[in-house]
């Protein structure tokens, strides 16, 4: 097949098979080809083209000139040769003209725009060799208007791409390339002020202040010369800041760093070294180490803020700087979720949260501050995995000890400076320990004056060795004591403690003394409240403090004023982890009070979880989910306390809402631990040991055990441990068999529903009896949310079985209930699923409307995972109606979201749909790359769907490009994934691909048998999408058998019913071009017959003709 190459960016150049074509005779013929190339997406009316190129001629004269131009153009492109290119480069009819989508051609403008849409910015920039048709003119004002508009459009696009490439290069630390892109922007548009400003800032950041100031002067002169204007206020501000040496402001970096209630004091040298180290490419993991209370957290936060205020830091960490609080976390799984929570990553319903986190971070330029890592030393290798997966990620870790990782840079900090520690300062306040004490003492006692008590302040700072936490505690005593008294008391306590504790570092002794003395200064009530506050693992609100500790607002305020508790802006109270451990020691010294406090804590938080059960199934779902997530650490501790003490009456109402939230958050391993921990504390459920009938107490125990086993079924199924899940599901039912049926209905329905979900994974139809029985029980109980969930599951099952009408009924029933309940999140999920089955059933118009509704709801909810799923469905629907450009936009957004989320499920879905779309656009290399990437990403959880669709796509691409043996092999490999006894749509797809390859390899009988089987299956299940392929291929087989007129009539009906059929390049290359050739060869008029109303009718006519010819299914296709 000959190849036409058209270059329009820069000078006008045309090549056919590498040979230049110059014989266009007039500039208007060149203009005609250029216009057809740039606007190649659609066919153009001859009348419109004539008006474009000859706008001042009358219609008849312009039409004649166009006919002549077409003749010359076809001659120049060899379309008029005795043996022209097949297919020809120009698609010419009496009414329209178009660059033939079926021909092999490339246009640099089209490739440039495609690269931009796909995010291949570097490739796009390389393609832009100059403005569109530089220096070209054809003496037509209408054409000149068009070319002016297009030039500006492409010019703006390349400038935007260069700006994006500049930012990306800066994020990667490639300053030379960033500068090159900025300078190219200025070559294209010397007066582009934003580029001048970027270059000025870049030069200043590189330390070349003189060059930065000179660049501003160049910018000023150009703007004055071109527009008679001065630079903008923003550019002048940058210039003045550089000239004056002041800090530069820039775009704010996203972060979650806390707003500190007190100023950061001291450590200028350490802070500068930390910030500098983090901007060096070699340092990607910096551990800030030191004893508890030394100020590791504060300096880490301050380093993050310094980087946000620094231009280099802002660019280096453009995706954000995030604090991850790890106090109380002691397992790798919890660490993964803590990081995900900090960066606002949704891990809903993800089998592998770790893989999703790695994928999410992969392309991010981000800084994570992991605080209090000393409890997670065993999980340190995860940090290496994060750094390996995400080349632009950096980590600050605060810990009391080194991590001993090869990537680690170790930075130890000591106490603040004070007189006598070796520092040499003339101003007393220049010592940071003195400055900190003074500030905090003045907060406690505004009349405090350093000069009158400086000797004692120096002694206090010396006694606590400059440790910030100890200084803050001591300064808080200044409210009621003189500094002399504080120093005396500290010295006494340290001497006493040192005599009892040998081989303990001085700093530990001094901090302990500070905490002990602060404790003694508290009233009995304050001591009682402080020690009880130790049971809270992630802070608390006022209501929890009052209920669990017996505190009043006044008491909590007093503890805040004494620097023992701090109040966050969100209204939550927190304890420094070291103070919490100290308070916990005090609480454990009062065993009765400890037990009672922990019990109240457990009762409070399990009650909070249980209260959200109804809200989780209503319009209040989002608030309920956030409430439980905010208190998840406290709820986890409450659950552990209650399970170890077998407090079943407290656990039972909290089990379902807690497990639902863990399920939604994708925290399956945590769910497994919670349920296994519960079952370990329950009495044996062995039937042989059971008296009959069971007592009410025993009945409740059995119900609780059955529900826990059912949840274990769900969690283990989600992680792929299906054998273990099956055992727990069966055990749940066997336990429920020992309970009075009326008491076990809800638990039985839930057990059956989860067993149905498990059965669906392996043998689709086997799920039906479980779902049906569960639905009957839920209906009897009037549990409408649960009924909606079962309807949705039945919809998925019927869809997979090819029962599209039944699937739609189930989905509509589910949607109706979720909407009535106000559960918009679940409604959006069902809308996307319903749109999918409507597409398969060839009800494309309604599918498109429902897909748009699903996207709108997902955007309104702000749920990015739902939005990625909904956009993929919308893109597919738009593709089906022939709106390829909008489809590409929707799918590209879905792909970008999926990549940002790090969600393999959503990424695979977007890639599969993009592969189908780009193949229909004839972009086979892209389509193959998308399909191969989807296949590479797939694991056991995705293998059936991804294997079917990816291998189907790869087989079709092989067919379209003439590699028939490979096409057949790929189809056989894909079909082997599915059980042919079940009418899976994917199996039908692959059977058609296999049959097409068989025909090309002259195995006609096998091809016929396969097509008959697919047509029978499609008609039986009223399948729509598979008809898009099997109908034209069945027509082609009948044409091969001599029924050419009938085949062409069916083909023409097909084109009438299928949007943009002849624009679907893959379809045309596989079968359409052959049918078009037969259509053109038929001299006799086609027999009159009634037009088909839908694809199913055409399929029925084709199947009848095949059966009349004696074609039947046979064992010839058994391998598929």
HELIX and SHEET records of a PDB file:
HELIX    1   1 UNK A   27  UNK A   38  1                                  12    
HELIX    2   2 UNK A   46  UNK A   53  1                                   8    
HELIX    3   3 UNK A   59  UNK A   76  1                                  18    
HELIX    4   4 UNK A  108  UNK A  117  1                                  10    
HELIX    5   5 UNK A  121  UNK A  127  1                                   7    
HELIX    6   6 UNK A  141  UNK A  171  1                                  31    
HELIX    7   7 UNK A  175  UNK A  188  1                                  14    
HELIX    8   8 UNK A  193  UNK A  205  1                                  13    
HELIX    9   9 UNK A  209  UNK A  227  1                                  19    
HELIX   10  10 UNK A  233  UNK A  244  1                                  12    
HELIX   11  11 UNK A  268  UNK A  279  1                                  12    
HELIX   12  12 UNK A  296  UNK A  308  1                                  13    
HELIX   13  13 UNK A  311  UNK A  316  1                                   6    
HELIX   14  14 UNK A  332  UNK A  342  1                                  11    
HELIX   15  15 UNK A  353  UNK A  361  1                                   9    
HELIX   16  16 UNK A  373  UNK A  379  5                                   7    
HELIX   17  17 UNK A  381  UNK A  389  1                                   9    
HELIX   18  18 UNK A  428  UNK A  430  5                                   3    
HELIX   19  19 UNK A  432  UNK A  444  1                                  13    
HELIX   20  20 UNK A  450  UNK A  463  1                                  14    
HELIX   21  21 UNK A  468  UNK A  476  1                                   9    
HELIX   22  22 UNK A  477  UNK A  479  5                                   3    
HELIX   23  23 UNK A  483  UNK A  500  1                                  18    
HELIX   24  24 UNK A  506  UNK A  520  1                                  15    
HELIX   25  25 UNK A  524  UNK A  533  1                                  10    
HELIX   26  26 UNK A  542  UNK A  549  1                                   8    
HELIX   27  27 UNK A  553  UNK A  561  1                                   9    
HELIX   28  28 UNK A  577  UNK A  588  1                                  12    
HELIX   29  29 UNK A  591  UNK A  611  1                                  21    
HELIX   30  30 UNK A  615  UNK A  617  5                                   3    
HELIX   31  31 UNK A  621  UNK A  630  1                                  10    
HELIX   32  32 UNK A  632  UNK A  644  1                                  13    
HELIX   33  33 UNK A  648  UNK A  664  1                                  17    
HELIX   34  34 UNK A  668  UNK A  681  1                                  14    
HELIX   35  35 UNK A  687  UNK A  689  5                                   3    
HELIX   36  36 UNK A  696  UNK A  718  1                                  23    
HELIX   37  37 UNK A  722  UNK A  736  1                                  15    
HELIX   38  38 UNK A  741  UNK A  762  1                                  22    
HELIX   39  39 UNK A  764  UNK A  767  5                                   4    
HELIX   40  40 UNK A  768  UNK A  781  1                                  14    
HELIX   41  41 UNK A  784  UNK A  800  1                                  17    
HELIX   42  42 UNK A  804  UNK A  821  1                                  18    
HELIX   43  43 UNK A  824  UNK A  840  1                                  17    
HELIX   44  44 UNK A  844  UNK A  861  1                                  18    
HELIX   45  45 UNK A  864  UNK A  880  1                                  17    
HELIX   46  46 UNK A  884  UNK A  901  1                                  18    
HELIX   47  47 UNK A  904  UNK A  920  1                                  17    
HELIX   48  48 UNK A  924  UNK A  937  1                                  14    
HELIX   49  49 UNK A  943  UNK A  960  1                                  18    
HELIX   50  50 UNK A  964  UNK A  975  1                                  12    
HELIX   51  51 UNK A  985  UNK A 1000  1                                  16    
HELIX   52  52 UNK A 1004  UNK A 1021  1                                  18    
HELIX   53  53 UNK A 1027  UNK A 1040  1                                  14    
HELIX   54  54 UNK A 1044  UNK A 1057  1                                  14    
HELIX   55  55 UNK A 1061  UNK A 1063  5                                   3    
HELIX   56  56 UNK A 1065  UNK A 1067  1                                   3    
HELIX   57  57 UNK A 1068  UNK A 1072  3                                   5    
HELIX   58  58 UNK A 1073  UNK A 1081  1                                   9    
HELIX   59  59 UNK A 1095  UNK A 1108  1                                  14    
HELIX   60  60 UNK A 1115  UNK A 1117  5                                   3    
SHEET    1   A 4 UNK A  19  UNK A  20  0                                        
SHEET    2   A 4 UNK A  13  UNK A  16 -1                                        
SHEET    3   A 4 UNK A   3  UNK A   7 -1                                        
SHEET    4   A 4 UNK A 104  UNK A 107  1                                        
SHEET    1   B 3 UNK A  44  UNK A  45  0                                        
SHEET    2   B 3 UNK A  96  UNK A  99 -1                                        
SHEET    3   B 3 UNK A  90  UNK A  92 -1                                        
SHEET    1   C 5 UNK A 321  UNK A 325  0                                        
SHEET    2   C 5 UNK A 366  UNK A 371  1                                        
SHEET    3   C 5 UNK A 393  UNK A 399  1                                        
SHEET    4   C 5 UNK A 285  UNK A 289  1                                        
SHEET    5   C 5 UNK A 408  UNK A 412  1                                        
SHEET    1   D 2 UNK A 566  UNK A 567  0                                        
SHEET    2   D 2 UNK A 573  UNK A 574 -1                                        
END                                                                             
